[in-house]
Amino acid sequence: MSESKLYYIYLDTKIIGAIEQLVGYFQAHIFNQNDCINVVCKYYKEIDASFSKIFKKNKIPFIFIKKQSDLRLEKKKVVFYLFNAQSNCRLVANRELTHIFVTHGESHKLASIKPIIRIYDYIVTSGVMGIERYLKAGIFTPYDVETGKIITLGDTFLGSNDFVYNENSRSIVYAPTWEGGVPEENYCSLSIKNTNRIIDFCNRYKIDTIYIKPHPNLGHRDSFFKEELKKCIDMLQQSRLKIVINKNKSNPSWHKYFTSLDEKDSYLKKIGVKYAITDISAMEMQFINKRIPCVVLIDTDYTSNLLIPKKLDAFYSHAFISNDDIIDFHPTYEPIRNKLINYFFSYPSNEVAHTCFRKRIEWLCGYTNNHLQENRANLKIKY
């Protein structure tokens, strides 16, 4: 039955938000139930019931694996990886499969350039920007680029949100990320100081509504950030701004704090906003892709080690708002951003760029399988 199917998706995580991100890819028709053989999940007792419920509800084929010897995967199929995990290394050792790391969004976080990424046969990134970030980090070499190890697929794996640009809107969206898996990779902008800066911005730009879209994993490592989110929302409400929580259909752990807030717009597909405010996260590239003017709140103590390509120096001299600066938009922001669109989002060809998400994945599976087999055949001849 699975002969016509193309790929597996491998997950080793206990974070329910990770499953929800994957479900979002199926809902956006990036991944498809008819093409996916199984989502292969490493088994943990504490996730069995919740993960199974989500997969069954969304009619996504899945299996749990308790030990690597249980794995019986079909040869010459693709395995997609959205997250790095130690057990990924063992599965990648199966050379009868093609292994592709697609990430889960596009951002400048240090988590995006972990050396483990080298283990996969192919890496997908959004554009030339992603390639140059890998080169600057020393993760890959120009030879890796020349030989096709890194593939650009534009907005395919960016993720999505409900917002669209409306220059006449009196609304903004604030999208704080979570606190990261380790303290050194905490780019979350939630703080009393930043809340006051956002209020000041809204007063100067005559904004009356803020859509707040917190990362679904907020507070997963450090529950302090749930309390900080609550303080932020309380302050915004006291300033007489209308606050609307924008979230996924499931209820993240922080949601219990805000059951009294307006959510009637949470599931709309097109919410018009004039500006976006975020931090170092994948949300920035989503806003850029939608042409929503977006500034990034940074803490220089945490962002000084980021490896951002030099081509973006002029752009981020205006888009980054450091600790002591007021939140504002420079008049050159949009012209510079528009010139960089093809740098942010690139494709192997115009044909791939203009096809639907599902067809892009079909192309990716066929291309990488053929490319890998040709390379191996040539090496056998040569050596």
C-alpha angles and dihedrals in degrees: 000000000000095000091099092044119098115205156011126223116215123207132179106176143113094203113108090202088066090058090048090053089052091048087053089059090054092047090051089051093241089120117030132204090225093054099039116085093193143327099239110211127188105236123247120168093226094057100041098095100035096045093044091052092052094047093047093046090054094040092239115155112237145162133194120228118205096181134011092246087066090067114108106168126171116254122249094024128124125249117204122205122196098175135033117242136159093248090058087075092062094050093047087059087074100095093186087078135062112238120207127181110206100170120212105264134337121271145140093244115133087238086071093065105045113150090235087077088079091072095074125087092229137014124206120210133168099247151321087306090066092048092052091047089056091048093049090050091052091237092122135018132223086258090060089053094047092050093052102250092136118057125191116217102170115217096351097110100023095106122228143251138191098252132108132179117263115169091197095053122113091206134093134188123229113197114183117188125224124267095262132239094282131026092246090063098049109130097158111138097200109129141123090250094053091046089057090049091052091050090051090050092051092050093050094046096040093242115167103176133049122193107204117204110180121190109265090235094054109141094013094122099021120026089198088086093061088059090046090053090052091051090048093053093045090054093047091051092049088056087060095249117143109242123204122181113221112198145144119276092262120072115252116214091259093055095086089072093063110040090126094057125100112269102160091114095046097104101037115123097215118039111169115224133169099209142011129214120194141140135235098320145106089270090079093064091046090055092045090051089053091045092240109151105247135185124196121222110216138184105215091210089065102032101048090089096052115121104223119167116257091237087074097054095102092043095052094043083077104023095054114078110196129207100279102032124100115246108257143138119244115222091237094055098093098040091051092044092051092053090053099050094102089047092053094043121032135163137202089241143348088255092060092043093056099046127090123267095257092052090050089057091048088052091047093052093048095043097048095045092051094042092051094047092048091050092050092047091051092050091051090053093046098046 
